[in-house]
């Protein structure tokens, strides 16, 4: 795997984990007793909220373009991505984006 390709895959993982990171950060901010009406707090929440539809679009288009997804599993992955949302993104990323097609064939 090329370094640039690996870097993009890691960036995609971080983007997929954005809701989890946001929840942890927001709980830390609330736990410290800081103001919850700060602009950073609001921006962080909105970015996390807006990242989910963007990820749906990316992953669902990837289901059809990715050769590692079997044709008989495509509908299943779409349903899982829509219903499972943030819980399914990391699994799909690991199984069908992180792993090379070479690794799967071996």
QUICOR-V243241 format. One record per residue. N is the residue number from 0. RES is the residue in three letters. D_LAST is the distance of its C-alpha to the last C-alpha in whole Angstrom. Layout:
N RES D_LAST
N RES D_LAST
This chain:
0 UNK 15
1 UNK 19
2 UNK 21
3 UNK 23
4 UNK 20
5 UNK 20
6 UNK 23
7 UNK 24
8 UNK 21
9 UNK 23
10 UNK 26
11 UNK 25
12 UNK 24
13 UNK 28
14 UNK 29
15 UNK 27
16 UNK 29
17 UNK 32
18 UNK 34
19 UNK 33
20 UNK 34
21 UNK 37
22 UNK 38
23 UNK 38
24 UNK 40
25 UNK 42
26 UNK 43
27 UNK 44
28 UNK 46
29 UNK 48
30 UNK 48
31 UNK 50
32 UNK 52
33 UNK 52
34 UNK 53
35 UNK 51
36 UNK 52
37 UNK 51
38 UNK 50
39 UNK 47
40 UNK 46
41 UNK 47
42 UNK 44
43 UNK 41
44 UNK 42
45 UNK 42
46 UNK 39
47 UNK 37
48 UNK 38
49 UNK 38
50 UNK 34
51 UNK 33
52 UNK 34
53 UNK 33
54 UNK 29
55 UNK 30
56 UNK 30
57 UNK 27
58 UNK 25
59 UNK 26
60 UNK 26
61 UNK 22
62 UNK 21
63 UNK 23
64 UNK 21
65 UNK 18
66 UNK 15
67 UNK 13
68 UNK 16
69 UNK 16
70 UNK 20
71 UNK 21
72 UNK 20
73 UNK 22
74 UNK 25
75 UNK 24
76 UNK 23
77 UNK 26
78 UNK 28
79 UNK 27
80 UNK 27
81 UNK 30
82 UNK 32
83 UNK 29
84 UNK 30
85 UNK 30
86 UNK 28
87 UNK 25
88 UNK 25
89 UNK 23
90 UNK 20
91 UNK 19
92 UNK 19
93 UNK 17
94 UNK 14
95 UNK 15
96 UNK 16
97 UNK 15
98 UNK 11
99 UNK 10
100 UNK 9
101 UNK 6
102 UNK 5
103 UNK 6
104 UNK 4
105 UNK 0
